[in-house]
Amino acid sequence: MSITIKIPIFIVLSIVISGCTNDESGADEDLSNDEQDAPKEEPQSSDDPHEVLDELIADLDAPPEDLAEALEQSAGPLQQKRIDDDEEAFMEVMSPLMEFDAEEWDDSEETHDQLWTLVHSWVAADFPGPNSIVQQIRQSQIGHPDFEEDGTFSFEDQFNVQLILDASGSMAGEIDGTSKMDIAKDSILAFIDTLPEDAQVGLRVYGHEGDNTSEGQEVSCQSSELIYDIQPYDEGELSDALNDIEPTGWTPISHSIQEAEQDFAEYPGEENTNIIYLVSDGIETCDGDPVAAAEQLSSSDVEPFLNIIGFDVDPEGQEELRELAELTQGTYTNAANEDELTQQLEQSQELSERWEDYLTGARLDASSDWFSLKHSTIAGYRNTWNDLYRAQEFASNDVIHFLQEEGHITSEARQYMSSQINVTRQSFTGIANDLQDDLNEINDSNYEEMVDEIQELNETYVND
């Protein structure tokens, strides 16, 4: 019995580690990390606290009341911090208000509301959107012939994996005492060990020549090299090739995606299951257009599917990478440290497991997929929202308690902001509940559709 299912898959897993744009650019038009991470310029000294407050909130939005506003809010400098653990950070952020005594405020509701807008901006968390979960639900249908009417997602007998590794200068940065490059290398090797035995593997690197100054930009932006051809996996040979790479220059993502299309010239999607993992520490810094490059690759004979994992990337970078994934029908998820990165890679392993199921003729277990998505993926997403808005609440209480206890705001101001904390909690709880309900509804619909399609799979695609 054989199953003649056609599924071109191209996965670009972008393990994005913060600061690519910031660290690599030595050009005048690019800002360094220090410049971008520096606190906003404080308002000019004034004896009137209300004038200072007006300046501090001039460009701030009110705390969010719906999903769109929650997803648009920017992470504050005290995101997920507690005053007992990060007292210095709290003191620095609160310093403009610590210049004044409580009796200097007029204690009006307008003033209290302005203070709350400011405090919330300090503690605001970066809430993840639901798009990645929706795409994971869509991916659960990979291997089912009717996932797309044109049969876009299907498996073929040969499984090819290429990793594209960012070797830009900012990969030398550290997370918890380990360089981002070393984290990426370890994660790549560990992940390759989980691939099917018959999988072919390739390794391309970029940004490994020139340097991260403006003088070295031209050479670096042209550097993209296939250092391990797509072939049966030899652990020693690939490890040696990988270990020779050190973080050096800029980030030519677009150029590397274009080169990847040529790497797969001998492996058309009609006969191969092609997967590419792009490991990068940020967005394009070489004036290329990675979206256009990915769209071109998506329409090529390689027939791509793109997944991106952001690794401690800043909000602006996350939006650009999320757009890149969505335009190619892929997923975007974010990881903040090595453990989360490993977890995301393990989730990506599911595709290779599905391919192995396909080869052995095993039926895809729609019920198991539905249960895992409902009780693990969707529930976990809901818990992430819980954790983030609880962190907002804890940090808010730390701020207003300190300011009132130290005599910088009145008890009336504290009471007002405490009531707003409760309002915000109710708002975010409602948003999270609605998100969970909507995602479960999508998952339920997906499951019902899959059950019907499994029957068609045997009737239409299994040849005795």
Disulfide bonds with the S-S distance in Angstrom:
Cys221-Cys286 2.02
